Amino acid sequence: MGERIGIVGVGRMGSNIARRLKDCGFTIAAVNDVNVDAAKSLAHELGAPYYSELPQVTKHADVIITVVSDDKAMKHIFHDTGSLLARAKGRLFINCATVSPDTHVKIEHWAEQHEAMTLEACMASSITQARNGTLYLMCGGKLEAFNRAKPILDRLSITNRYIGSAGTAAQVKALVNMVMNINTAALAEGMGLAESLGINLSMLREVFSQTGASSRVLETDGEDMQNHEHSCHFSAEHAAKDCGIAVKLSEEIGLKLPLARTTQKQFERMKALDLGHLDKSGVAEMTFKHGKYHTLRQADDDKES
């Protein structure tokens, strides 16, 4: 079907995007990841070629979807020696990672120097939605790039929202995740206080759901907090990174965001205690009096004081 697809970055989101597109009839023409075993395994599963060198991905694909971890990884695959841009003329790069807006702007500039196009397609969704093609995507870049990408994005999402020029979708995504992460930390504190007061948490969640305390985070994280179950859908490490992007944006324009800063510190503390691999709902373990990691946090607080 249509253009050949390359996938760079086959973590939980990237691998399920690849599976979804394969199911929809697209040709997965190239797979690459720094985790060679994961890339080879996915390539074998999909009957697709694995390439260890990034220029080979670009050579064999018309559209390359990237889902990598951070700004450093994005700059590596687009700007270091042997990057994706080595054979990039006429190619479209759809970049789904949550990275800083400035990075998306730089990558668009670098791609244009090689007669290629880029589009940021920022995801506000989960692993399951990636697999089922029900992502919510916020897109930024040239309108021409968005229109070319749309037949692919339509198979991945229920909504493709074109935000504007390069960097603008990343700004909106940073705000989405900032507010989500603040809500997560706030819910953990509310439920942690309730636990200490001896309030039934199942009853509390029902009350929250019918009042001004209701939120999407309550739906996704409330029960997990109560049950101390933090299988990773959106990691604490990513929550810290995303809050950091928003805080940096605020610093650049001289706006103070005390809640975002405090929330970032909560998730950074989880990372410092080697808990960054937990789902963001795991922040409750730092707050609940009987949480698994409350004593670790208390010890950390004592050091700071």
Secondary structure, DSSP 4 states (H G I P E B T S, - for coil): --S-EEEE--SHHHHHHHHHHHHTT--EEEEE-SSHHHHHHHHHHHT--B-SSHHHHHHH-SEEEE--SSHHHHHHHHHSTT-GGGG-TT-EEEE-S---HHHHHHHHHHHHHTT-EEEEEEE-S-HHHHHHT-EEEEEEE-HHHHHHHHHHHHHHEEEEEEEESTTHHHHHHHHHHHHHHHHHHHHHHHHHHHHHHT--HHHHHHHHHTSTT--HHHHHHHHHHHHT----SSBHHHHHHHHHHHHHHHHHHT---HHHHHHHHHHHHHHHTT-TTSBGGGGHHHHSTT-TTHHHHHHHHHHH-
